[in-house]
Amino acid sequence: MSGDERRVVLITGASSGIGQACARLLAAREMRVFGTSRRADGLAGEAFEGVVMDVCDDGSVTRAVERVLEVAGRIDVLINNAGYALAGAVEDTSITEAQRQLDTNLIGVLRVTKAVLPGMRARGKGLIVNVGSLGGVVGMPFQGVYSASKFALEGLTEALRHELRGFGVWVTIVEPGDVRTQITDNRVIAEGAAGSEYAGAFEKVMRICEKEEREGPEAMVVAELIGRIVRARGEPRVRYAVGRVGQTVVVWAKRVLPAGVFEWALGVYFGVR
């Protein structure tokens, strides 16, 4: 299939985890895929085309998008995946740490989306897939700022759907549960967590989270879902939860259970009741 005919996909955070799995999968399915990383060596040897981008830097985002448009002529699909997890009690998290988390997980999505949207609107079509988290549906103890960034992404996604539908641009959010990726090893711990009054409960919750992540499905499970969304005809649903049934059921449970019952059950699960 010639380059002019292939759909052009831009995926942020493609050097590992879900982003890397998506980039490899879509490239194997004859799409022209551009995957981003903050470092060029993070994308060496991949079957997709690498682009250096720091989603926290306006100039870097602009240059990267301009580069893709220069060589491919358009961007048909944007997958906003770049992000990381910050852990620690809210009280132990510094404002600088919180700002960095929100700048990556939320404002970074906004930067890249704003850079890509003019071309999509001009062509009257496009698809944006935001990679959220079940932590954006349920506030996770000792991951409060991370959850806040993903809750905000839910709201941004819903707003964009209304704003862009008239231009033929569709927007959706995918909500993975715990997945086997480098997020466990790459998790950033708030500096104030060391010696904190919350240390006992924090360590207990982190052990549960790390166990769930290491026993969770592989990133390719999420990539396969995103691949189906990209290839489907018609407007996607607002959101798609993905992962083990025991985790994705929380979306249903939060909707149907009394709030107090749901909160109690979550607290018991994490051992903070």
Secondary structure per residue as TSV (DSSP state, phi and psi in degrees):
chain	resnum	aa	ss	phi	psi
A	1	M	-	360.0	133.2
A	2	S	-	-74.2	159.1
A	3	G	T	-59.7	-34.6
A	4	D	T	-66.5	-25.8
A	5	E	T	-92.8	-24.5
A	6	R	S	-70.0	144.1
A	7	R	-	-70.0	140.2
A	8	V	E	-100.1	122.8
A	9	V	E	-120.2	131.0
A	10	L	E	-112.2	124.0
A	11	I	E	-122.8	122.7
A	12	T	S	-87.8	150.4
A	13	G	S	65.7	50.6
A	14	A	-	-99.2	10.8
A	15	S	S	-83.6	-11.1
A	16	S	S	-163.9	172.4
A	17	G	H	59.4	-140.2
A	18	I	H	-62.5	-41.9
A	19	G	H	-62.3	-43.3
A	20	Q	H	-65.3	-43.3
A	21	A	H	-62.1	-41.7
A	22	C	H	-62.6	-46.7
A	23	A	H	-61.8	-43.7
A	24	R	H	-66.2	-42.3
A	25	L	H	-64.9	-48.6
A	26	L	H	-69.9	-33.8
A	27	A	H	-65.1	-38.1
A	28	A	H	-68.5	-19.1
A	29	R	T	-101.3	30.2
A	30	E	T	63.0	39.4
A	31	M	-	-108.8	152.4
A	32	R	E	-89.3	109.3
A	33	V	E	-110.2	130.6
A	34	F	E	-113.0	118.7
A	35	G	E	-110.4	137.7
A	36	T	E	-105.2	155.3
A	37	S	E	-154.0	155.6
A	38	R	S	-70.0	-22.3
A	39	R	S	-124.6	138.4
A	40	A	G	-63.3	-35.2
A	41	D	G	-70.2	-13.9
A	42	G	G	-72.5	-10.9
A	43	L	G	-120.6	8.9
A	44	A	T	-63.7	136.9
A	45	G	T	81.0	6.7
A	46	E	-	-84.9	157.0
A	47	A	S	-77.2	-16.8
A	48	F	S	-98.0	169.6
A	49	E	E	-88.2	127.1
A	50	G	E	-90.0	143.4
A	51	V	E	-136.6	131.3
A	52	V	E	-78.7	126.5
A	53	M	-	-152.8	132.8
A	54	D	-	-109.8	111.5
A	55	V	T	-66.9	-10.5
A	56	C	T	-92.8	3.6
A	57	D	-	-123.6	116.0
A	58	D	H	-55.3	-47.7
A	59	G	H	-64.2	-40.5
A	60	S	H	-62.8	-42.4
A	61	V	H	-63.8	-45.9
A	62	T	H	-60.1	-46.7
A	63	R	H	-63.9	-40.6
A	64	A	H	-66.3	-45.4
A	65	V	H	-65.3	-42.1
A	66	E	H	-60.9	-36.7
A	67	R	H	-64.0	-45.1
A	68	V	H	-62.5	-45.1
A	69	L	H	-64.1	-34.0
A	70	E	H	-65.3	-42.4
A	71	V	H	-92.5	-24.3
A	72	A	H	-113.7	-18.4
A	73	G	S	88.0	-18.4
A	74	R	-	-168.8	169.1
A	75	I	-	-129.4	115.0
A	76	D	S	-86.3	-36.1
A	77	V	E	-133.6	131.8
A	78	L	E	-116.2	125.5
A	79	I	E	-114.4	106.3
A	80	N	E	-85.0	99.5
A	81	N	-	-119.0	-23.4
A	82	A	-	-57.1	135.6
A	83	G	-	172.1	173.8
A	84	Y	-	-152.1	170.8
A	85	A	-	-111.3	130.0
A	86	L	E	-106.6	130.4
A	87	A	E	-122.6	147.5
A	88	G	B	144.8	155.8
A	89	A	-	-59.4	146.8
A	90	V	G	-55.7	-41.8
A	91	E	G	-64.2	-29.9
A	92	D	G	-86.3	-5.4
A	93	T	S	-92.0	124.2
A	94	S	-	-73.2	158.9
A	95	I	H	-62.2	-37.4
A	96	T	H	-62.7	-42.9
A	97	E	H	-64.1	-41.0
A	98	A	H	-65.6	-42.1
A	99	Q	H	-62.3	-40.0
A	100	R	H	-65.0	-41.2
A	101	Q	H	-62.9	-46.9
A	102	L	H	-68.9	-33.7
A	103	D	I	-65.0	-36.7
A	104	T	I	-78.7	-54.4
A	105	N	I	-78.5	-24.1
A	106	L	I	-117.7	-59.6
A	107	I	I	-65.6	-32.2
A	108	G	H	-60.3	-41.5
A	109	V	H	-61.9	-42.5
A	110	L	H	-62.8	-43.7
A	111	R	H	-58.2	-51.0
A	112	V	H	-68.7	-41.2
A	113	T	H	-60.8	-44.8
A	114	K	H	-63.2	-33.9
A	115	A	H	-71.8	-31.3
A	116	V	H	-89.4	-29.9
A	117	L	H	-59.7	-39.8
A	118	P	H	-54.6	-41.8
A	119	G	H	-67.3	-41.0
A	120	M	H	-63.9	-44.6
A	121	R	H	-63.9	-40.3
A	122	A	H	-63.0	-34.3
A	123	R	H	-85.5	-14.2
A	124	G	T	76.1	22.7
A	125	K	-	-165.2	155.4
A	126	G	E	165.6	165.5
A	127	L	E	-138.5	131.5
A	128	I	E	-120.1	123.3
A	129	V	E	-113.7	114.6
A	130	N	E	-94.0	132.7
A	131	V	E	-95.3	105.7
A	132	G	-	-96.8	-134.1
A	133	S	-	-170.5	154.1
A	134	L	G	-63.3	-19.8
A	135	G	G	-69.9	-6.8
A	136	G	G	-97.3	-0.1
A	137	V	T	-108.1	-35.4
A	138	V	S	-125.2	127.2
A	139	G	-	-67.8	119.0
A	140	M	-	-93.6	126.0
A	141	P	T	-59.8	137.4
A	142	F	T	65.7	15.7
A	143	Q	B	-137.9	36.9
A	144	G	H	-60.9	-42.8
A	145	V	H	-73.2	-37.4
A	146	Y	H	-59.7	-48.8
A	147	S	H	-58.7	-41.4
A	148	A	H	-59.8	-40.8
A	149	S	H	-64.6	-37.1
A	150	K	H	-80.8	-32.6
A	151	F	H	-60.9	-43.8
A	152	A	H	-63.1	-36.0
A	153	L	H	-65.0	-33.1
A	154	E	H	-60.7	-47.6
A	155	G	H	-65.0	-40.5
A	156	L	H	-61.9	-41.5
A	157	T	H	-61.8	-47.0
A	158	E	H	-61.4	-42.4
A	159	A	H	-65.3	-44.1
A	160	L	H	-61.7	-35.6
A	161	R	H	-57.8	-44.3
A	162	H	H	-68.1	-42.2
A	163	E	H	-70.2	-32.6
A	164	L	H	-103.1	-13.4
A	165	R	G	-57.2	-40.0
A	166	G	G	-65.7	-16.4
A	167	F	G	-98.4	3.7
A	168	G	T	80.4	14.7
A	169	V	E	-105.0	124.9
A	170	W	E	-103.2	145.8
A	171	V	E	-133.8	138.8
A	172	T	E	-146.5	165.9
A	173	I	E	-130.2	136.5
A	174	V	E	-104.9	134.3
A	175	E	E	-118.4	85.2
A	176	P	E	-71.5	145.0
A	177	G	-	-82.2	-155.3
A	178	D	S	-69.4	126.0
A	179	V	-	-126.9	148.0
A	180	R	B	-75.4	92.7
A	181	T	S	-137.1	-174.7
A	182	Q	T	-77.5	4.9
A	183	I	H	-61.4	-31.3
A	184	T	H	-64.5	-50.5
A	185	D	H	-72.7	-28.0
A	186	N	H	-93.3	-0.8
A	187	R	-	-58.0	134.9
A	188	V	E	-94.5	128.1
A	189	I	E	-98.5	130.1
A	190	A	-	-56.1	137.0
A	191	E	G	-59.9	-31.4
A	192	G	G	-75.8	-3.3
A	193	A	G	-71.8	-26.9
A	194	A	T	-66.5	121.5
A	195	G	T	72.1	15.4
A	196	S	-	-72.2	156.4
A	197	E	T	-63.5	-21.0
A	198	Y	T	-89.9	1.5
A	199	A	H	-54.0	-45.1
A	200	G	H	-61.1	-50.5
A	201	A	H	-67.4	-38.4
A	202	F	H	-61.3	-46.9
A	203	E	H	-64.1	-36.9
A	204	K	H	-64.2	-45.8
A	205	V	H	-65.7	-41.2
A	206	M	H	-63.5	-36.6
A	207	R	H	-63.1	-40.6
A	208	I	H	-64.6	-46.7
A	209	C	H	-61.5	-45.3
A	210	E	H	-66.0	-36.9
A	211	K	H	-64.3	-44.2
A	212	E	H	-63.6	-40.0
A	213	E	H	-67.0	-43.0
A	214	R	H	-71.7	-22.9
A	215	E	H	-100.6	0.7
A	216	G	S	-77.0	174.7
A	217	P	-	-68.3	161.5
A	218	E	B	-73.0	160.8
A	219	A	H	-59.1	-27.1
A	220	M	H	-63.1	-25.1
A	221	V	H	-62.2	-42.6
A	222	V	H	-69.4	-41.1
A	223	A	H	-60.6	-40.0
A	224	E	H	-63.0	-41.0
A	225	L	H	-62.7	-47.1
A	226	I	H	-61.8	-38.6
A	227	G	H	-60.0	-40.7
A	228	R	H	-66.0	-38.9
A	229	I	H	-63.3	-43.9
A	230	V	H	-64.3	-38.4
A	231	R	H	-85.2	-14.4
A	232	A	-	-69.7	153.4
A	233	R	S	-94.3	145.4
A	234	G	S	90.7	167.3
A	235	E	-	-71.6	134.3
A	236	P	-	-73.7	165.5
A	237	R	-	-65.6	167.7
A	238	V	S	-61.2	-46.5
A	239	R	E	-145.7	153.2
A	240	Y	E	-135.1	114.1
A	241	A	E	-82.8	142.1
A	242	V	E	-146.1	139.8
A	243	G	S	142.4	-163.0
A	244	R	-	-67.3	143.0
A	245	V	H	-56.7	-37.2
A	246	G	H	-61.4	-21.1
A	247	Q	H	-99.1	-45.7
A	248	T	H	-64.4	-20.2
A	249	V	H	-64.8	-17.9
A	250	V	H	-63.9	-27.8
A	251	V	H	-62.7	-46.9
A	252	W	H	-66.3	-44.4
A	253	A	H	-62.1	-40.8
A	254	K	H	-65.5	-31.4
A	255	R	H	-75.7	-36.5
A	256	V	H	-102.8	-25.0
A	257	L	S	-83.1	149.8
A	258	P	-	-55.8	142.5
A	259	A	H	-55.9	-41.2
A	260	G	H	-65.4	-38.2
A	261	V	H	-66.3	-44.6
A	262	F	H	-63.0	-44.2
A	263	E	H	-63.2	-41.1
A	264	W	H	-61.2	-46.7
A	265	A	H	-62.4	-41.9
A	266	L	H	-65.3	-41.1
A	267	G	H	-63.8	-40.0
A	268	V	H	-63.5	-43.0
A	269	Y	H	-58.6	-43.1
A	270	F	H	-87.9	-1.7
A	271	G	T	72.4	29.7
A	272	V	-	-114.5	19.0
A	273	R	-	-104.3	360.0
